[in-house]
Amino acid sequence: MATVSAKVFGHHKKADGTFNVKICVQHKRVRKYLDTSHFLVKKQLTSDFKIKDPFVADKVESQLREYRKLISELDDRLDFFTAEALRDYLLNQNEDIDFLKFCSSHIESLKQSGRVGSANNFRVVRNSLTDYFKREAISIKEVHSNMLASYEKYLRSERMITRFNQNGTTVVTKNKGLSNSGLHNHMRDLRTLFNAARDLYNNEDLGIYRIKHYPFKKYKIGSAPLTKKRNHTIGQVLKIKHCVTKGESRAELAKDMYMLSFYLCGMNAVDIYNLCADNIVNGRVDYYRSKTKGKRKDNAFISVKLVDEAKPLLIKYIGKITNRYSRIDGFNWALCKGMEQLKEITGLPEVTMYWARHSFANIARNKCRMSKDDVALALNHVDNANQTTDIYISKDWSIVDDVQRRVISELKKVEAKQMKACTDKNVLFQITKL
């Protein structure tokens, strides 16, 4: 049986002459103590350090009754608690949860485990909540269904946001309202953060529910809206490949990364950033896809052939990107700015690394007529519907090689036609001048 009682220790006298009233939690013959907000002077205590002041005594007794009630409600579950766990349970029952503080801690944990992309997505949500509430701390109780409906309207509206750039300078920008797709992703990430908080602070086995409400039961996010196709034609890919950029510029970095991703079956920017010499094995690029390696039993491993078209780009950048950009955030920022410049140079509506990946996939399927399963293997996707079958079948990287070879062959075929057309046009121009 656990007991709680008030204690004042004579040898714990503060510099100002006061003594703190503590709550002693005794369970399984072990004592643990809780500090209270009550500080008493000697005249408020008896000679054996019992509380003499009636006002403080009443306050402390009220707290003890609350703790005894909480302990009684645990029933048989009390056996699963240590004295320390019981102390923490009593302490935390009335302590509010700062949701923004939790978000920051969760984001840092993701960064430490290498999940930088997820951390960045959640950082956007945390910063947006700070903008919405206009303060740096919010109770998790403030995240409720009515708030989510209001927050959605806020996200859809045009708004001014203040951020600090890499030099620590305050930058104010005007943000457009989120699209249906952007809003869905944002609220989905907020729900993921809320669920993570519930996983941390609630314990269903012991019946501990510090977060008792669930706003997403009433506020429905729904399924993701269909996104517009984000792929270039072969002609547009070639336009990117042959556009003129200045050496060592962000535009050149963007062009090279786009083409390197395209040649290596849609490799993501973070995986290119993390490449080193150890990833090159027997003429192949072996790596674990960062986005999904923590979610799959195979750690999202893939082996892609190092084709001749990719070799000069890999030699140019492998092991050097991390010297140029010490953090992936800096690399992504440079890529983002470079892609914007590349878009202006080529006149294309959009240029990103995702477009390189989508373009590779679309050409493989729609031009080269590769099966969806083979394209999915080349993209290092996992098919949830066929997970049982995958247990019996080992991965054959030659299938990936075939998809890669056919896509690059299609690109070279169109490129050769374009070059011939340009040559014929030049010859015709020279003849007409004679």
C-alpha positions as CSV (number, residue, x, y, z in Angstrom):
1,M,0.0,0.0,0.0
2,A,1.3,3.4,-0.9
3,T,1.1,6.3,1.5
4,V,1.7,10.1,1.2
5,S,2.5,12.5,4.0
6,A,3.9,16.0,4.5
7,K,7.5,16.4,5.6
8,V,9.6,19.3,6.7
9,F,13.3,18.7,7.2
10,G,15.2,20.8,9.7
11,H,18.5,20.4,7.8
12,H,17.0,21.7,4.6
13,K,17.0,25.3,5.8
14,K,17.2,27.8,2.9
15,A,19.6,30.8,2.9
16,D,16.6,33.1,3.6
17,G,15.7,31.0,6.7
18,T,12.7,29.2,5.3
19,F,11.9,25.5,5.0
20,N,10.2,23.8,2.0
21,V,7.2,21.6,2.7
22,K,7.7,18.3,0.8
23,I,5.3,15.4,0.1
24,C,6.7,12.0,1.0
25,V,5.6,9.2,-1.3
26,Q,6.2,5.8,0.3
27,H,5.7,2.6,-1.8
28,K,7.2,-0.8,-1.6
29,R,9.4,0.4,1.3
30,V,11.0,3.1,-0.8
31,R,10.5,6.8,-0.1
32,K,10.5,9.5,-2.8
33,Y,9.8,13.2,-2.3
34,L,7.9,15.9,-4.1
35,D,8.6,19.6,-3.6
36,T,5.7,21.9,-3.0
37,S,5.2,25.7,-3.4
38,H,5.0,26.2,0.3
39,F,7.9,27.7,2.3
40,L,7.6,28.2,6.1
41,V,9.6,30.0,8.7
42,K,10.5,28.5,12.1
43,K,7.6,30.1,13.9
44,Q,5.1,28.4,11.5
45,L,6.4,25.0,12.6
46,T,6.3,23.0,15.8
47,S,9.5,21.9,17.6
48,D,9.5,18.6,15.7
49,F,8.9,20.4,12.4
50,K,5.2,19.7,11.9
51,I,3.2,22.4,10.1
52,K,1.6,24.7,12.7
53,D,0.3,27.4,10.3
54,P,-3.5,26.5,9.8
55,F,-3.7,28.0,6.3
56,V,-0.7,26.1,5.0
57,A,-1.7,22.9,6.8
58,D,-5.2,23.1,5.1
59,K,-3.6,23.6,1.7
60,V,-1.2,20.7,2.1
61,E,-3.9,18.4,3.5
62,S,-6.1,19.2,0.5
63,Q,-3.2,18.2,-1.8
64,L,-2.6,15.0,0.2
65,R,-6.3,14.1,-0.2
66,E,-6.0,14.6,-4.0
67,Y,-3.0,12.3,-4.1
68,R,-4.6,9.6,-2.0
69,K,-7.6,9.7,-4.3
70,L,-5.4,9.3,-7.4
71,I,-3.6,6.3,-5.7
72,S,-6.9,4.7,-4.8
73,E,-8.1,5.0,-8.4
74,L,-5.1,3.0,-9.6
75,D,-6.5,-0.1,-7.8
76,D,-4.5,-3.2,-8.8
77,R,-2.4,-1.3,-11.2
78,L,-0.5,0.2,-8.3
79,D,1.5,-3.0,-8.1
80,F,3.2,-2.1,-11.5
81,F,4.5,1.2,-10.1
82,T,7.8,1.8,-8.4
83,A,8.0,4.5,-5.8
84,E,9.7,6.8,-8.3
85,A,7.1,6.1,-11.1
86,L,4.3,6.7,-8.6
87,R,5.9,10.0,-7.5
88,D,6.2,11.1,-11.2
89,Y,2.6,10.0,-11.8
90,L,1.3,12.1,-9.0
91,L,3.5,15.1,-10.0
92,N,2.4,15.0,-13.6
93,Q,-1.3,14.5,-13.1
94,N,-1.9,18.2,-12.5
95,E,0.9,19.5,-14.7
96,D,-0.1,20.9,-18.0
97,I,1.7,19.8,-21.2
98,D,3.3,22.5,-23.3
99,F,2.6,21.2,-26.8
100,L,5.1,23.5,-28.5
101,K,7.8,22.3,-26.1
102,F,7.0,18.7,-26.9
103,C,7.1,19.5,-30.6
104,S,10.6,20.9,-30.3
105,S,11.8,17.9,-28.3
106,H,10.2,15.5,-30.8
107,I,11.8,17.4,-33.8
108,E,15.2,17.3,-32.2
109,S,14.9,13.6,-31.6
110,L,14.0,13.0,-35.3
111,K,17.1,15.0,-36.4
112,Q,19.3,13.0,-34.1
113,S,18.0,9.8,-35.6
114,G,18.7,11.1,-39.1
115,R,15.1,11.7,-40.1
116,V,15.8,15.3,-41.2
117,G,13.0,15.5,-43.8
118,S,10.3,14.6,-41.2
119,A,11.9,16.9,-38.7
120,N,11.7,19.8,-41.2
121,N,8.0,19.1,-42.0
122,F,7.2,19.1,-38.3
123,R,9.2,22.3,-37.7
124,V,7.0,24.0,-40.2
125,V,3.9,22.9,-38.2
126,R,5.4,24.0,-34.9
127,N,6.4,27.5,-36.3
128,S,2.9,27.9,-37.8
129,L,1.3,27.1,-34.4
130,T,3.5,29.8,-32.9
131,D,2.3,32.3,-35.5
132,Y,-1.3,31.3,-35.0
133,F,-1.3,31.6,-31.2
134,K,1.3,34.5,-31.2
135,R,3.2,32.9,-28.3
136,E,6.0,30.4,-27.6
137,A,4.0,28.1,-25.3
138,I,0.6,26.6,-25.6
139,S,-1.3,24.0,-23.6
140,I,-2.1,20.8,-25.4
141,K,-5.7,21.4,-24.2
142,E,-5.8,24.4,-26.5
143,V,-5.5,22.0,-29.5
144,H,-9.2,21.1,-29.9
145,S,-11.6,20.6,-32.7
146,N,-12.9,24.2,-32.7
147,M,-9.3,25.4,-32.7
148,L,-8.5,23.2,-35.7
149,A,-11.3,24.6,-37.7
150,S,-10.2,28.1,-37.0
151,Y,-6.5,27.1,-37.7
152,E,-7.5,25.7,-41.1
153,K,-9.0,29.1,-42.1
154,Y,-5.8,30.8,-40.9
155,L,-3.7,28.4,-43.0
156,R,-5.8,29.1,-46.1
157,S,-5.4,32.8,-45.8
158,E,-2.6,35.1,-46.9
159,R,-0.5,36.0,-43.9
160,M,2.8,37.7,-42.9
161,I,5.3,35.5,-41.1
162,T,8.5,36.5,-39.3
163,R,11.6,34.2,-39.3
164,F,15.3,34.4,-38.7
165,N,17.6,33.7,-41.6
166,Q,20.9,31.8,-41.4
167,N,22.7,35.1,-40.3
168,G,20.2,35.6,-37.4
169,T,18.5,38.5,-39.2
170,T,14.8,38.9,-38.9
171,V,13.0,38.4,-42.2
172,V,9.3,39.2,-42.8
173,T,7.6,37.5,-45.8
174,K,4.1,37.3,-47.1
175,N,2.9,33.7,-47.5
176,K,0.0,32.6,-49.7
177,G,-2.7,30.5,-48.3
178,L,-2.2,26.7,-48.5
179,S,-3.7,24.7,-51.3
180,N,-6.0,21.7,-50.6
181,S,-3.0,19.4,-50.9
182,G,-0.7,21.6,-48.8
183,L,-3.4,21.9,-46.1
184,H,-4.0,18.2,-46.0
185,N,-0.2,17.5,-45.5
186,H,0.0,20.2,-42.9
187,M,-2.9,18.9,-40.8
188,R,-1.7,15.3,-41.3
189,D,1.7,16.3,-39.8
190,L,-0.1,18.1,-36.9
191,R,-2.1,15.0,-36.2
192,T,1.1,12.9,-36.3
193,L,2.7,15.2,-33.7
194,F,-0.5,15.1,-31.5
195,N,-0.5,11.2,-31.7
196,A,3.2,11.2,-30.7
197,A,2.4,13.3,-27.7
198,R,-0.4,10.9,-26.7
199,D,2.0,7.9,-27.1
200,L,4.5,9.6,-24.8
201,Y,2.2,10.9,-22.0
202,N,-0.5,8.3,-22.0
203,N,-0.1,4.6,-20.9
204,E,-3.2,2.6,-21.8
205,D,-1.9,-0.5,-20.0
206,L,-1.8,1.4,-16.7
207,G,-4.9,3.5,-17.5
208,I,-2.9,6.7,-17.4
209,Y,-4.3,9.4,-19.7
210,R,-2.7,12.8,-19.3
211,I,-4.0,13.7,-22.7
212,K,-7.7,12.8,-22.5
213,H,-9.1,14.5,-25.5
214,Y,-8.6,13.7,-29.2
215,P,-9.6,16.6,-31.5
216,F,-9.1,14.6,-34.7
217,K,-12.1,12.4,-33.9
218,K,-14.4,15.3,-34.7
219,Y,-12.1,17.3,-37.0
220,K,-11.6,15.0,-40.0
221,I,-8.6,15.4,-42.3
222,G,-9.9,13.0,-44.9
223,S,-7.9,11.4,-47.8
224,A,-5.3,13.3,-49.7
225,P,-6.5,15.2,-52.7
226,L,-5.3,14.1,-56.1
227,T,-2.1,16.1,-56.9
228,K,-1.3,17.3,-60.3
229,K,1.3,15.3,-62.2
230,R,4.8,16.5,-61.5
231,N,6.7,15.2,-64.4
232,H,8.6,16.6,-67.4
233,T,8.5,15.3,-70.9
234,I,11.7,13.8,-72.4
235,G,12.2,17.1,-74.3
236,Q,11.9,19.1,-71.1
237,V,14.4,16.9,-69.3
238,L,16.8,17.5,-72.2
239,K,16.1,21.2,-72.0
240,I,17.3,21.1,-68.4
241,K,20.3,19.0,-69.3
242,H,21.5,21.3,-72.0
243,C,20.7,24.7,-70.5
244,V,23.6,27.0,-69.9
245,T,24.5,27.8,-66.3
246,K,27.5,29.4,-64.7
247,G,30.1,27.2,-63.0
248,E,29.8,26.8,-59.2
249,S,26.4,28.6,-59.3
250,R,23.3,27.4,-57.5
251,A,21.6,27.0,-60.9
252,E,24.4,24.6,-62.0
253,L,24.1,22.7,-58.7
254,A,20.4,22.3,-59.3
255,K,20.8,21.2,-62.9
256,D,23.5,18.6,-62.0
257,M,21.4,17.3,-59.0
258,Y,18.3,17.0,-61.2
259,M,20.2,15.0,-63.9
260,L,22.0,12.9,-61.3
261,S,18.7,12.0,-59.7
262,F,17.2,11.2,-63.1
263,Y,20.1,8.9,-64.0
264,L,20.1,7.1,-60.7
265,C,16.4,6.2,-60.7
266,G,15.0,9.2,-58.9
267,M,17.4,9.4,-56.0
268,N,16.4,12.0,-53.4
269,A,18.5,15.0,-52.5
270,V,19.2,13.8,-49.0
271,D,20.5,10.5,-50.2
272,I,22.8,12.2,-52.8
273,Y,24.0,14.5,-49.9
274,N,24.9,11.5,-47.8
275,L,26.7,9.6,-50.5
276,C,30.4,8.8,-50.0
277,A,33.0,6.5,-51.6
278,D,31.8,3.6,-49.4
279,N,28.5,3.6,-51.3
280,I,30.2,2.8,-54.6
281,V,30.6,-1.0,-54.7
282,N,31.5,-2.9,-57.9
283,G,30.2,-0.2,-60.2
284,R,27.0,0.2,-58.3
285,V,25.5,2.8,-55.9
286,D,24.3,1.0,-52.8
287,Y,22.4,3.1,-50.2
288,Y,19.5,3.1,-47.8
289,R,16.7,5.5,-48.7
290,S,16.6,8.0,-45.9
291,K,12.9,8.7,-46.2
292,T,11.8,5.2,-45.4
293,K,14.7,3.3,-44.0
294,G,13.3,3.5,-40.4
295,K,9.9,2.2,-41.6
296,R,10.9,-1.0,-43.4
297,K,12.5,-4.3,-42.4
298,D,15.0,-4.1,-45.3
299,N,15.9,-0.5,-44.2
300,A,14.9,0.6,-47.7
301,F,18.2,-0.7,-49.2
302,I,18.6,-0.4,-53.0
303,S,21.5,-1.0,-55.4
304,V,21.6,1.1,-58.6
305,K,24.0,0.7,-61.5
306,L,26.5,3.6,-61.9
307,V,25.8,4.3,-65.5
308,D,28.3,6.3,-67.7
309,E,26.0,9.3,-67.8
310,A,26.1,9.7,-64.0
311,K,29.8,9.1,-63.5
312,P,31.1,12.6,-64.2
313,L,28.4,14.1,-62.0
314,L,29.2,11.7,-59.2
315,I,32.9,12.4,-59.5
316,K,32.2,16.1,-59.4
317,Y,30.1,16.0,-56.2
318,I,30.6,12.8,-54.2
319,G,32.2,13.6,-50.8
320,K,32.4,17.3,-51.7
321,I,28.8,18.4,-51.1
322,T,29.2,18.0,-47.3
323,N,32.3,20.2,-47.4
324,R,30.4,22.9,-49.3
325,Y,27.3,22.5,-47.1
326,S,27.9,21.4,-43.5
327,R,24.2,20.6,-43.0
328,I,21.5,19.1,-45.2
329,D,19.3,22.2,-44.5
330,G,21.9,24.4,-46.2
331,F,22.1,22.0,-49.2
332,N,18.3,21.9,-49.5
333,W,18.2,25.7,-49.3
334,A,20.8,26.1,-52.1
335,L,19.0,23.5,-54.2
336,C,15.7,25.4,-53.7
337,K,17.2,28.7,-54.8
338,G,19.0,27.0,-57.7
339,M,15.8,25.3,-58.9
340,E,14.1,28.7,-59.0
341,Q,16.9,30.0,-61.1
342,L,16.8,26.9,-63.4
343,K,13.1,27.4,-63.8
344,E,13.7,31.0,-65.1
345,I,16.5,29.9,-67.4
346,T,14.5,27.0,-69.0
347,G,11.1,28.7,-68.9
348,L,9.6,25.5,-67.5
349,P,6.6,25.9,-65.1
350,E,8.4,23.9,-62.3
351,V,11.7,22.3,-61.6
352,T,12.4,20.3,-58.5
353,M,14.1,17.1,-57.4
354,Y,10.6,15.5,-57.1
355,W,10.0,16.4,-60.7
356,A,13.2,14.5,-61.7
357,R,12.0,11.5,-59.7
358,H,8.4,11.7,-61.2
359,S,9.8,12.2,-64.7
360,F,11.9,9.1,-64.5
361,A,8.9,7.1,-63.3
362,N,6.6,8.4,-66.0
363,I,9.0,7.8,-68.8
364,A,9.7,4.3,-67.5
365,R,6.0,3.4,-67.4
366,N,4.4,5.4,-70.2
367,K,7.2,5.6,-72.8
368,C,9.2,2.4,-72.1
369,R,6.1,0.4,-71.1
370,M,7.8,-1.1,-68.0
371,S,5.4,-2.7,-65.5
372,K,4.3,-0.8,-62.4
373,D,6.0,-3.4,-60.2
374,D,9.3,-2.9,-61.9
375,V,9.0,0.9,-61.8
376,A,8.2,0.7,-58.1
377,L,11.3,-1.5,-57.5
378,A,13.4,1.0,-59.3
379,L,12.0,3.9,-57.2
380,N,12.6,1.8,-54.0
381,H,8.9,1.8,-53.1
382,V,7.4,-0.9,-51.0
383,D,4.1,-2.5,-52.1
384,N,2.1,-3.1,-48.9
385,A,-0.3,-5.4,-50.9
386,N,2.5,-7.8,-51.8
387,Q,4.5,-7.8,-48.5
388,T,3.8,-11.5,-48.0
389,T,4.9,-12.4,-51.5
390,D,8.1,-10.4,-51.0
391,I,9.1,-12.7,-48.2
392,Y,9.6,-15.5,-50.7
393,I,11.2,-13.5,-53.5
394,S,14.7,-12.0,-53.2
395,K,15.3,-8.7,-54.9
396,D,16.8,-8.9,-58.4
397,W,18.7,-5.6,-59.0
398,S,19.0,-6.5,-62.7
399,I,15.3,-5.5,-63.0
400,V,16.2,-2.0,-61.7
401,D,19.1,-2.0,-64.2
402,D,16.7,-2.8,-67.0
403,V,14.3,0.0,-66.1
404,Q,17.2,2.4,-65.8
405,R,18.8,1.4,-69.1
406,R,15.5,1.7,-71.0
407,V,14.8,5.2,-69.6
408,I,18.2,6.5,-70.4
409,S,18.1,4.9,-73.9
410,E,14.8,6.7,-74.6
411,L,16.4,9.9,-73.5
412,K,19.4,9.4,-75.7
413,K,17.2,8.5,-78.7
414,V,15.2,11.7,-78.4
415,E,18.4,13.6,-77.8
416,A,19.9,12.2,-81.0
417,K,16.8,13.2,-83.0
418,Q,17.0,16.7,-81.7
419,M,20.7,16.9,-82.5
420,K,20.1,15.6,-86.1
421,A,17.2,18.1,-86.5
422,C,19.5,21.0,-85.4
423,T,22.3,19.8,-87.8
424,D,19.9,19.5,-90.7
425,K,18.5,22.9,-90.0
426,N,22.0,24.4,-89.9
427,V,22.9,22.7,-93.2
428,L,19.8,24.0,-94.8
429,F,20.5,27.5,-93.5
430,Q,24.1,27.4,-95.0
431,I,22.7,26.2,-98.4
432,T,20.2,29.1,-98.6
433,K,23.0,31.6,-97.9
434,L,24.9,30.4,-101.0
